[in-house]
Amino acid sequence: MKEKPSYKRLDLFSTLAVFGVLAVLVFECFFVFELYNRDIELLERFFPVTEAPASVPEAVEELAPVG
């Protein structure tokens, strides 16, 4: 006698995994585009620079005395 095949219509863990991956992708995409659309000066207050940027020396027009 043949048994009637039974199919699972909804697998809870697989469905949760798919929705979890989709949620993470939406979350990451939102924040990546938010960071790229912001000015860097606004982000510096959250990520402070450890070293001060080096200043560029100004060009000197007059000659330096020698000797």
Secondary structure, DSSP 4 states (H G I P E B T S, - for coil): -PPPP---S--HHHHHHHHHHHHHHHHHHHHHHHHHTS-HHHHTTTS--SSPPPPPPPPP-SPPP--
